[in-house]
Amino acid sequence: MSMWNRKNSVAIQSYSAKAGKPEADENKRYIRKQNSYRSISRSSSIDSSASYSDSYSSDEDDVSPRERSQKNSSGGSDFCVKNIKLADFGRREIEIAEQEMPGLMLLRKRNCTDKPLEGAKIVGCTHVTAQAAVLIETLTALGAQVRWCACNIYSTQNEVAAALAEAGYPIFAWKGESEEDFWWCIEQCITADKWQPNMVLDDGGDATHLLYKKFNGTFNTLRGVVEESVTGVHRLYQLSKQGKLTVAAMNVNDSVTKTKFDNMYCCRESILDSLKRTTDVMFGGKQVLVCGYGEVGKGCCSALKGLGAVVYVAEIDPICGLQACMDGFRVVKIDMVVKNIDILITCTGNKHVVTRDHLDRMKNGCIVCNMGHSNTEIDVASLRTSDLTWEKVRTQVDHIIWPDGKRIVLLAEGRLVNLSCSSVPSFVVSITSTTQAIALIELFKAPPGRYKHDVYLLPKKMDEYVAMLHLPTFDGHLTELTEEQAKYLGVNKNGPFKPNYYRY
Ligand SMILES: NC(=O)c1ccc[n+]([C@@H]2O[C@H](COP(=O)([O-])OP(=O)(O)OC[C@H]3O[C@@H](n4cnc5c(N)ncnc54)[C@H](O)[C@@H]3O)[C@@H](O)[C@H]2O)c1
């Protein structure tokens, strides 16, 4: 074992964490800006996945959280959530999540005495769900102070945000934030009395971006940034390339414990859930086009194939295209099938993969949604023209009606459909959250010089540790290498078991 690995493996023994599970909720009335497009029945919402929190709807809920003065039962008001009265329900959601996040809970248990994050002041910008709450409470149990906001304007579970606020966490998030609210919430996490953040846990790069652009002094003093998304990581590498990255950053997105579990297994389950909840669609025999055959695309395709859908794949990369072919999918250009498909799903991380021209040519009733990171993959803006009518039929479900009566079913306005319209399996979030927690500890505890102003991947030994924390759930028992076998393979008996270039 190299010196470097030995150090890491020792450090890792003392980590502990916990995790949580989210349950998607739907806003009964989310606020949409009045645009030039026509909206026939915005209020006729049939909420297919109404959560318990909907029963709390009242006139109060129509007031922006920023205009309401709320206090938790301890008199604290350093938070901004939809409705603090939802806290009890949110707490129960968090407790359910804890059950399904065994690895993170084990990390918490093992390290809550050592407190490896003592002194860490973390700005968190992630989806605010029950699983995230388990992460937040784990980081706190490990000694960190946090201020937290949402990385997506639709994905916050209001009751969970309320439970966190009730527990005294400075949390600034609610479902249905406007773009302006979104940036305001992030700013509340960066700036506060007697608060100088030294770490960032980001999903999408927006908190990092705001710190870099508007609070550069603080940005330059950060001990580290941990980033989860493709987009956020891409921005970090760009900064690094330009010589403008002044902190060490950990790319959690490309940790094998994220790409192989969160992107693939999570999306494999949640794509079906999202489509079912929003449209009640039956999959057998339906023609589905999946754009992008990366980890997310592979998960979606495998789930749809399992239910008997006829799946087409659009790809730009010959390797992924060949993989799709070998997995039994037809690789096509969008133009070749766009007129016939029943469902289109984007998962490319790219922009304008689906254009107005494609949408014009789709058949009546085609369902269009995005599993990629943001709302850029489908050119939704091109649908906001005076010739088209928008009819809101359910929460997160819009019918876009062409002059000849043709309707396209657009989900979540082109934003991440699974996070907006379904639940995400807590177990995979546990794996990602444990990876994030360990990345934060690694950056925070690293001796000076281990990490320079660059973007790093988590050492493989730590990825293996994350997986190890989750194996007991399945009563999984690993085989131990003999000395002879370890020597034969040229690896340490205790790992890492694979070279860094190994792809799993
Ligand atoms: N919905 C979720 O829960 C969830 C989870 C993880 C990641 N994501 C997001 O999903 C997106 C994809 O993630 P991934 O891990 O699969 O990435 P990936 O890089 O493995 O896969 C993306 C694929 O899209 C292909 N692609 C790019 N442009 C294309 C185009 N114009 N047409 C067809 N194919 C194109 C690429 O060649 C690549 O194979 C990212 O934006 C990521 O942030 C979403």
The ligand as an SDF file (V2000), in Angstrom:
LIG
                    3D

 44 48  0  0  0  0  0  0  0  0999 V2000
  -32.4830   12.6000  -13.5030 N   0  0  0  0  0  0  0  0  0  0  0  0
  -31.5750   12.2260  -12.6300 C   0  0  0  0  0  0  0  0  0  0  0  0
  -31.8770   11.7740  -11.5250 O   0  0  0  0  0  0  0  0  0  0  0  0
  -30.1460   12.3050  -13.0250 C   0  0  0  0  0  0  0  0  0  0  0  0
  -29.1970   11.5390  -12.3390 C   0  0  0  0  0  0  0  0  0  0  0  0
  -27.8790   11.6350  -12.7360 C   0  0  0  0  0  0  0  0  0  0  0  0
  -27.5120   12.4720  -13.7710 C   0  0  0  0  0  0  0  0  0  0  0  0
  -28.4590   13.2080  -14.4080 N   0  0  0  0  0  0  0  0  0  0  0  0
  -28.1640   14.0880  -15.5370 C   0  0  0  0  0  0  0  0  0  0  0  0
  -28.4190   13.3680  -16.7480 O   0  0  0  0  0  0  0  0  0  0  0  0
  -27.5440   13.8170  -17.7900 C   0  0  0  0  0  0  0  0  0  0  0  0
  -26.8170   12.6120  -18.3720 C   0  0  0  0  0  0  0  0  0  0  0  0
  -26.0330   11.9870  -17.3640 O   0  0  0  0  0  0  0  0  0  0  0  0
  -25.1600   10.6980  -17.7050 P   0  0  0  0  0  0  0  0  0  0  0  0
  -24.4820   10.2920  -16.4630 O   0  0  0  0  0  0  0  0  0  0  0  0
  -25.9670    9.7170  -18.4460 O   0  0  0  0  0  0  0  0  0  0  0  0
  -24.0920   11.3740  -18.6790 O   0  0  0  0  0  0  0  0  0  0  0  0
  -23.2550   10.6580  -19.8000 P   0  0  0  0  0  0  0  0  0  0  0  0
  -22.2350   11.6210  -20.2540 O   0  0  0  0  0  0  0  0  0  0  0  0
  -22.8380    9.3100  -19.3480 O   0  0  0  0  0  0  0  0  0  0  0  0
  -24.3240   10.4150  -20.9680 O   0  0  0  0  0  0  0  0  0  0  0  0
  -24.8140   11.4110  -21.8010 C   0  0  0  0  0  0  0  0  0  0  0  0
  -24.8340   10.8260  -23.1990 C   0  0  0  0  0  0  0  0  0  0  0  0
  -25.5200   11.7200  -24.0490 O   0  0  0  0  0  0  0  0  0  0  0  0
  -24.8480   11.6850  -25.3160 C   0  0  0  0  0  0  0  0  0  0  0  0
  -25.2020   12.9250  -26.0390 N   0  0  0  0  0  0  0  0  0  0  0  0
  -24.7050   14.1750  -25.8890 C   0  0  0  0  0  0  0  0  0  0  0  0
  -25.3130   15.0270  -26.7530 N   0  0  0  0  0  0  0  0  0  0  0  0
  -26.2100   14.2850  -27.4460 C   0  0  0  0  0  0  0  0  0  0  0  0
  -27.1350   14.5890  -28.4790 C   0  0  0  0  0  0  0  0  0  0  0  0
  -27.2440   15.8240  -28.9890 N   0  0  0  0  0  0  0  0  0  0  0  0
  -27.9060   13.5880  -28.9500 N   0  0  0  0  0  0  0  0  0  0  0  0
  -27.7940   12.3290  -28.4730 C   0  0  0  0  0  0  0  0  0  0  0  0
  -26.9250   11.9870  -27.5030 N   0  0  0  0  0  0  0  0  0  0  0  0
  -26.1380   12.9460  -26.9980 C   0  0  0  0  0  0  0  0  0  0  0  0
  -23.3960   11.5660  -24.9540 C   0  0  0  0  0  0  0  0  0  0  0  0
  -22.6330   11.0450  -26.0170 O   0  0  0  0  0  0  0  0  0  0  0  0
  -23.4360   10.6240  -23.7680 C   0  0  0  0  0  0  0  0  0  0  0  0
  -23.2580    9.2870  -24.1380 O   0  0  0  0  0  0  0  0  0  0  0  0
  -26.6250   14.8210  -17.1410 C   0  0  0  0  0  0  0  0  0  0  0  0
  -27.0980   16.1070  -17.4110 O   0  0  0  0  0  0  0  0  0  0  0  0
  -26.7340   14.5220  -15.6450 C   0  0  0  0  0  0  0  0  0  0  0  0
  -26.4860   15.6600  -14.8510 O   0  0  0  0  0  0  0  0  0  0  0  0
  -29.7680   13.1170  -14.0690 C   0  0  0  0  0  0  0  0  0  0  0  0
  1  2  1  0
  2  3  2  0
  2  4  1  0
  4  5  1  0
  4 44  2  0
  5  6  2  0
  6  7  1  0
  7  8  2  0
  8  9  1  0
  8 44  1  0
  9 10  1  0
  9 42  1  0
 10 11  1  0
 11 12  1  0
 11 40  1  0
 12 13  1  0
 13 14  1  0
 14 15  2  0
 14 16  1  0
 14 17  1  0
 17 18  1  0
 18 19  2  0
 18 20  1  0
 18 21  1  0
 21 22  1  0
 22 23  1  0
 23 24  1  0
 23 38  1  0
 24 25  1  0
 25 26  1  0
 25 36  1  0
 26 27  1  0
 26 35  1  0
 27 28  2  0
 28 29  1  0
 29 30  1  0
 29 35  2  0
 30 31  1  0
 30 32  2  0
 32 33  1  0
 33 34  2  0
 34 35  1  0
 36 37  1  0
 36 38  1  0
 38 39  1  0
 40 41  1  0
 40 42  1  0
 42 43  1  0
M  CHG  2   8   1  16  -1
M  END
$$$$
